[in-house]
């Protein structure tokens, strides 16, 4: 391979020597020089073709090498993604089991909450029937949402609990305060009179008309509030209501109190 340049030079000189005829010995160019020229031209053409093919192969080799590197990089990325996907699937499986366990816990807790809310709703409905009219009217927007049949309601647990809390909060607030309202009381003979009623929480109430001629007391029972007319206490009740409204200076007022035995639902 190292002697190729020398061979090329010798061939060239050989051809040139053939083109220079020796004096006194003419050469037939068509019979001796022509074939050698053809051979040389073919040889040069072949060398050029080989060189061209080598260059093409070198270029293709570089392209193939780049493509191979790219494919290897893509294969590595694909292997990495497959590994990450497998790990994600494993984590998803673990997460699914964890969520399934939590769902069962929540479902169990939900069943318990539904049982408890049904009991609370039933007790609250019984309690509402024993409350005075002013309280019932105030909580009516919430109390009317309490389902009569807990098994058939479509209200979510959160809404049902919110309704109960709203009702019981107001009942508790009323029970811990003195409240004066204006109501209509029925008298004997189907007569009615407008009176002022003073509620001492949910344990006792007194009423009196504006002229302090009609008065009475009220207290809760299992069938609702019971009102009893006692005209003799009307002036004291009227005076107590005036003090509550800051219409009179504070003073001691004697009013009858009835101690009731605690009843279920009150």
Wavefront OBJ file of the C-alpha trace (Angstrom):
o trace
v 0.000 0.000 0.000
v 2.937 2.337 0.735
v 4.413 1.776 -2.831
v 1.297 2.942 -4.664
v 2.664 6.445 -5.450
v 5.837 4.879 -6.867
v 3.826 2.460 -8.982
v 1.806 5.350 -10.365
v 5.019 7.229 -11.280
v 6.512 4.159 -12.997
v 3.339 3.656 -14.952
v 3.383 7.252 -16.089
v 7.019 7.035 -17.190
v 6.260 3.755 -18.899
v 3.533 5.388 -20.898
v 5.744 8.363 -21.678
v 8.572 6.046 -22.713
v 6.239 4.238 -24.997
v 5.289 7.563 -26.598
v 8.953 8.300 -27.421
v 10.024 5.958 -30.290
v 13.672 4.924 -30.557
v 15.452 6.303 -33.657
v 15.489 3.811 -36.365
v 12.799 1.695 -34.642
v 9.346 3.258 -35.184
v 6.488 2.076 -32.953
v 2.966 1.405 -34.003
v 0.951 3.543 -31.656
v -2.331 1.811 -32.318
v -0.974 -1.663 -31.568
v 1.236 -0.999 -28.514
v 0.389 2.368 -26.873
v -3.409 2.241 -27.191
v -4.027 -0.810 -24.958
v -1.696 0.478 -22.263
v -3.415 3.865 -22.313
v -6.754 2.173 -21.909
v -5.458 0.142 -19.024
v -4.044 3.227 -17.348
v -7.265 5.167 -17.848
v -9.271 2.293 -16.411
v -6.905 2.075 -13.480
v -7.151 5.824 -12.804
v -10.925 5.652 -13.167
v -11.026 2.732 -10.762
v -8.879 4.583 -8.230
v -11.133 7.608 -8.475
v -14.211 5.416 -8.027
v -12.655 3.714 -5.010
v -11.734 7.078 -3.513
v -15.252 8.373 -4.145
v -16.802 5.275 -2.585
v -14.516 5.578 0.411
v -15.565 9.177 0.891
v -19.221 8.231 0.581
v -18.765 5.423 3.061
v -16.984 7.743 5.473
v -19.878 10.174 5.259
v -22.434 7.420 5.680
v -20.429 6.000 8.555
v -20.545 9.341 10.347
v -24.282 9.587 9.738
v -24.813 6.029 10.979
v -22.648 6.718 14.016
v -24.698 9.804 14.880
v -27.918 7.867 14.401
v -26.622 5.036 16.537
v -25.725 7.442 19.316
v -29.145 9.046 19.037
v -30.882 5.666 19.184
v -28.780 4.631 22.162
v -29.748 7.869 23.922
v -33.417 7.276 23.100
v -33.160 3.691 24.360
v -31.653 4.953 27.621
v -34.439 7.523 27.975
v -37.019 4.849 27.234
v -35.496 2.502 29.826
v -35.523 5.323 32.366
v -39.166 6.140 31.613
v -40.123 2.478 31.828
v -38.437 2.267 35.221
v -40.168 5.444 36.402
v -43.502 4.136 35.108
v -43.062 0.860 36.946
v -42.198 2.697 40.137
v -45.212 4.982 39.653
v -47.449 1.942 39.092
v -46.129 0.365 42.275
v -46.710 3.588 44.188
v -50.183 3.881 42.637
v -50.968 0.378 43.817
v -49.813 1.236 47.314
v -51.764 4.505 47.196
v -54.861 2.652 45.970
v -54.651 0.269 48.894
v -54.144 3.173 51.273
v -57.105 5.074 49.818
v -59.215 1.928 49.907
v -58.432 1.480 53.588
v -59.234 5.148 54.280
v -62.475 4.845 52.298
v -63.527 1.888 54.425
v -62.725 3.869 57.556
v -64.687 6.873 56.315
v -67.577 4.666 55.252
v -67.652 3.108 58.708
v -67.448 6.547 60.328
v -70.152 7.814 57.962
v -72.473 4.976 58.966
v -71.928 5.803 62.625
v -72.524 9.513 61.979
v -75.732 8.736 60.081
v -77.001 6.680 62.997
v -76.165 9.410 65.481
v -77.618 12.235 63.392
v -80.861 10.288 63.028
v -81.135 10.002 66.823
v -80.282 13.684 67.300
v -82.821 14.749 64.667
v -85.550 12.680 66.328
v -84.776 14.206 69.748
v -84.614 17.704 68.278
v -88.000 17.314 66.601
v -89.492 16.226 69.938
v -87.791 19.186 71.607
v -89.191 21.623 69.044
v -92.733 20.607 69.895
v -92.067 21.574 73.528
v -90.554 24.994 72.798
v -92.490 28.281 72.999
v -93.779 29.802 69.786
v -91.121 32.588 69.536
v -88.348 30.006 69.519
v -90.123 27.768 67.027
v -90.648 30.704 64.680
v -86.982 31.759 64.855
v -85.598 28.302 64.087
v -88.236 27.357 61.520
v -85.996 28.043 58.456
v -83.578 25.423 59.806
v -85.965 23.082 61.597
v -88.103 22.561 58.510
v -85.033 21.076 56.815
v -84.768 18.338 59.441
v -85.992 15.178 57.689
v -88.938 13.354 59.209
v -87.595 10.113 57.730
v -83.761 10.002 57.921
v -83.633 6.928 55.677
v -85.156 8.758 52.705
v -83.457 12.128 52.901
v -80.997 13.183 50.205
v -79.402 15.901 52.325
v -75.672 15.361 52.958
v -74.524 14.718 56.501
v -72.757 18.081 56.680
v -75.980 19.972 55.924
v -77.977 17.931 58.415
v -75.451 18.592 61.163
v -75.334 22.300 60.309
v -79.114 22.523 60.566
v -79.106 20.809 63.960
v -76.283 22.976 65.265
v -78.086 26.115 64.111
v -81.316 25.072 65.857
v -79.652 23.968 69.090
v -77.422 27.053 69.223
v -80.433 29.340 69.114
v -82.322 27.219 71.666
v -79.319 27.347 73.983
v -78.986 31.103 73.513
v -82.661 31.608 74.308
v -82.397 29.337 77.349
v -79.560 31.422 78.802
v -81.232 34.789 78.515
v -84.266 36.814 79.566
v -86.455 37.494 76.546
v -89.521 39.712 76.238
v -91.930 39.201 73.346
v -95.377 40.351 72.327
v -97.921 37.568 71.953
v -101.649 36.906 71.931
v -103.122 34.877 74.784
v -106.535 33.230 74.766
v -108.841 34.011 77.675
v -111.995 32.326 78.843
v -114.898 32.536 76.441
v -112.723 32.432 73.327
v -111.480 35.936 74.018
v -107.930 36.969 73.100
v -105.702 39.669 74.476
v -102.290 41.020 73.440
v -99.767 40.634 76.206
v -96.081 41.082 76.925
v -94.376 37.821 77.808
v -91.144 37.583 79.788
v -89.307 34.292 79.338
v -86.717 33.301 81.917
v -84.852 30.987 79.593
v -86.934 27.922 78.816
v -87.916 27.195 82.386
v -90.514 29.824 83.261
v -92.485 32.667 81.693
v -94.845 35.427 82.834
v -97.257 37.581 80.892
v -99.260 40.763 81.422
v -101.310 43.108 79.284
v -100.565 46.802 78.972
v -103.044 47.775 81.724
v -101.698 45.138 84.113
v -105.189 43.710 84.532
v -104.554 40.380 82.855
v -101.605 38.238 83.792
v -100.388 34.694 84.170
v -97.567 32.185 84.105
v -96.310 29.607 81.661
v -94.022 26.581 81.805
v -92.968 23.805 79.425
v -94.565 20.379 79.280
v -94.110 17.334 77.060
v -97.068 18.605 75.013
v -95.802 22.155 74.641
v -96.046 25.174 76.865
v -98.910 25.389 79.347
v -100.270 28.838 80.182
v -102.215 29.607 83.359
v -104.064 32.843 83.938
v -103.244 34.624 87.226
v -104.437 38.197 87.086
v -103.144 38.929 90.594
v -99.519 38.847 89.415
v -100.153 41.126 86.429
v -98.872 44.312 88.156
v -95.637 42.576 89.260
v -95.082 41.135 85.805
v -95.741 44.496 84.177
v -93.285 46.126 86.565
v -90.595 43.510 85.861
v -90.993 43.986 82.119
v -90.697 47.769 82.527
v -87.443 47.283 84.456
v -86.141 44.973 81.724
v -86.883 47.668 79.129
v -85.173 50.311 81.311
v -88.481 52.097 81.760
v -88.244 51.836 85.546
v -85.331 51.662 87.974
v -84.280 48.208 89.064
v -86.000 46.797 92.126
v -87.014 43.482 93.688
v -90.144 41.929 92.213
v -91.882 38.917 93.761
v -93.052 36.408 91.168
v -94.167 32.815 91.639
v -91.735 30.120 90.526
v -92.676 26.538 89.837
v -89.916 23.923 90.145
v -90.418 21.391 87.396
v -89.187 17.847 87.317
v -86.781 17.344 84.422
v -88.349 15.512 81.547
v -86.691 13.634 78.701
v -86.202 15.834 75.679
v -86.262 19.118 77.607
l 1 2 3 4 5 6 7 8 9 10 11 12 13 14 15 16 17 18 19 20 21 22 23 24 25 26 27 28 29 30 31 32 33 34 35 36 37 38 39 40 41 42 43 44 45 46 47 48 49 50 51 52 53 54 55 56 57 58 59 60 61 62 63 64 65 66 67 68 69 70 71 72 73 74 75 76 77 78 79 80 81 82 83 84 85 86 87 88 89 90 91 92 93 94 95 96 97 98 99 100 101 102 103 104 105 106 107 108 109 110 111 112 113 114 115 116 117 118 119 120 121 122 123 124 125 126 127 128 129 130 131 132 133 134 135 136 137 138 139 140 141 142 143 144 145 146 147 148 149 150 151 152 153 154 155 156 157 158 159 160 161 162 163 164 165 166 167 168 169 170 171 172 173 174 175 176 177 178 179 180 181 182 183 184 185 186 187 188 189 190 191 192 193 194 195 196 197 198 199 200 201 202 203 204 205 206 207 208 209 210 211 212 213 214 215 216 217 218 219 220 221 222 223 224 225 226 227 228 229 230 231 232 233 234 235 236 237 238 239 240 241 242 243 244 245 246 247 248 249 250 251 252 253 254 255 256 257 258 259 260 261 262 263 264 265 266
